[in-house]
Amino acid sequence: MFRKLIRCLPALAVALAVVMPAGAQERRREKREHERLEAALFELREARAELMGARDDFRGHRDKALAAMGDAINTLKTVLRVKDDRDIRRVEERGREFYKEYRRYPHLHQAVKDLREAHKYLESSGGDFGGQKERALRDIRRAREELEAGLREERR
């Protein structure tokens, strides 16, 4: 009986895919896509804490980066409809091993990568994200640029 059940699973999966309403499939796809925005939001928060705790002022870029990060965090929270910081999802697969490639300021470096990905996603997306798309693109780009400038100065 168990073997018969196992044999029927592929057919059941196909049947569910056909029967599943298009809206539900779209929501699942959208949720996967929004993971890029969620990852950027998570890393921005971690990077902000890392930057606030840093002794270096990154040759004057620290305050600019913190302000830009704050704007990007607020905009991403609006786009993702996050009301409380406790609702920001942690990126599960990112443990200590994930950040090993960065000697210093791992969250700042990863935030730059995630902001780049979030920007690409927003640019290519057809949605307007509650009328916040242009603002989100601007704030994400500004935060990424300030972080990159600060990290360049930190290396000197």
N, C-alpha and C positions, 0 to 999 in steps of 0.2 A: 504494500500500500504506500509506503514511504517513497519507493522508487517511482511509482505512478505519479505521485504528487510532484516529485522533482522534475519529471518529464513534462509536466503540465505548466511549470513556472514560466518558461519562455513565452508560451502562447498566452498565458494570463497577462504577462507584462505588455505584450503587443496589444492585447485587447484593452487594457487600461489606458495605454497611450492614445489609442484611437478614441476611446470613450471620454477620456478626461477633457473637460472643457478647455477651450483655447485660452481663456482668461487665467485659469490655474497654471497652465504651462507657461504663460507669459510672466506671471508673478514669480514662478520658480526661477526663470531665466533672469528676471530683473533682480531678484535677491542675490543670485550668484554674481551678477555684474556689480551690484552695490557693495559687494565685499571689498572691492578696490577702494571705495570711498570710506568704508568702515576701517580698513587697514590704515589708510592715511590719517583718519581721525585718531585712532588708537596711538599710532606712532607720534603724531603731533603732540598729544598729551604727554607721552613719555619723554619726548625730546624737550618739551618745554620745562619739565621738571629737571631734566639733565642739564639744560642750559642755565636754569636758575641756580643750580648747585655748583656750577663751574666757577672756578676762580678767575679764569681768563675773561676779558671783555671783548675778545675777538676784534681788536682794533676798532672799537666803536660800533660794531655790528650787532652786539648782543641785545641792546635795547630795541633796535630796529627789528631784529629777528623775533624778539618776544612779542612785540606789537603785531607784527605780520602774522605770527603763529596764532595769537589770540583771535585775530579777525578770521583766519581760516578755520579755526576750531568752531567759532560761533556760526559761521556760514555752513560748515559741514553738518553741524548739529541741526540747523534749520532744514537743510536739504534732506537729511536722513530722519527728520522728525524725532530727534533725541531730546527729551525734556530734562532728564537727570543724568549727571555724569556716571551714575552707577549703571545706567543702561548702555553705556558704550561697551561693545563686545571686545573682549580680548582676542587677539589673533592666536588661536590655539597652538599652531605648529611652530610658534616662535619661542623657543627656549634659549638657554645659554649658548647652545651649539649654533643656533641660527646667527647670532651676532658675533661669532668668533672672528670673522674676517676683518672686523674693525678693531683697531688697537685702542683708540680713544673715541669717546662720544658715539657709541654704536647707534643710539636712537636718533641722533641728529643725522647721521649718514643714511640710516634706513628711512627716516622721514622724507629725505630728499628723493629717494627712489620711489617711495609710495606716493608722494605728491606728484611726481612725474606721471605715474600710472593713472592716478585719479584724474589728472588734467586730460590725458589722452582719452580716457573713458568719457568724460563730460563733453569733450569736443566732438567725439564721434556719435554721441547719443542724440536721439531725436527728441527726447523729452526736454521740457523747460524747467523741471524740478521745482514746481510751485513758483515759477517766476524768478528763481534764484540762480539760474544757470550762469548768466554773465557775471554776476557778483561772485559766485563760487569759482569760476575760472580765473577771475582777477585776483581774488584772495589767495587761491592755491598757488598761482604763478608768483605772486609777490612773496609769499612765505618761502617757497622753494628758492627763489633768487636770493633772499636775505640769508637763508641757511647756507647756501652755496658760498656766498661772499664771506660769511663768518668762518666757515670751514677752510676756505682758502687762506684767510688771514691767520688762522690757528696754526697752519702748517709752517708759517714763516718763522 
